[in-house]
Amino acid sequence: MTERHNEIWVSKAAAVLVGRTIKKVRYLTDDERKGLGWSMRSIVIILDDETHIWPSMDDEGNNAGALFTTDTKLMTIPVVP
């Protein structure tokens, strides 16, 4: 990926994320998981403007993904069955 390509995606992500606050955190429901065609459930982060964010194992949405943090009390937010 070129630096310019990276800048474009950072700009798009920033437009959605910067200044938002997290309103709620939960895991995908079984119905949501099934609707995505996934075998596992990932965490869902719900922002103050009702934007929902959840990790996927890849950008094609093939299955749920884990989140890694720098907090030593919770270094990984795992996928669950």
N, C-alpha and C positions, 0 to 999 in steps of 0.2 A: 504494500500500500504506500502510495506516495505521501509526502508530508501534507500536500494540499488536500488530498483525499481525507486524511486524518482530520485536518482542520474543519472540513465540511461536516463530518460526522460529529465532531465535538461541538460544533456550533448548533447542529440540529438537536443533540441531546441536551445541551445547555438551555436551549429555548423551552424545552419541556420540563427540565428539572430544577434549574437555578431559581431560588426564592421560594420553592414549594416546601411544605412541611409534611411529614408523615402523619396521617390521620389514623391509620389502622394497619395491622399486620395479621395475616392469617395464612393458612395453607389452601391451595386449590381444593375445591370440593370434589367428590368423586364424579359428579356430573360434569364439572369443568374438565377434569382429567380425561374422562372418556370422550368428551367433545373434541379435545385436542388430539386424541388418539394415543395418549401417553400411558405408560405402565407405572409411572411414579408421579408423585405430587410435589410441586415446588412451593416455596413461600410466595405470597402475593403481598406487595407493598402498595397501599392505597394512599394517594396523596390528597391534600386538601381541596384540590379541584376535581376529585374523583377519578383521576388518572390511575390506572392499575398497572403495576409493573411486576413481572415475574421472570425468573431466569430460565433459559432453555439451554440444552447441551450444545446447541449450535444455532446459526442464524437461519436455518431452515425449519426450526421448531420440531426437531425429531423426538425429543423427550425432555423431561424436567432437568433443571440444572441446579447445582449448589451455589451458594454465595460464600465467599471468603471475606474475613474481616481482619482488622489489625487489633481488635480487642482480644486480649489474652483469655478472657472469661468465655468468649464465644468466637473461636477462630473460624468455624465453619457453620453455616446454616444449611443443614443437609436436605436432600430430597427424602421423602417418606413414601411408603407403599400406599 
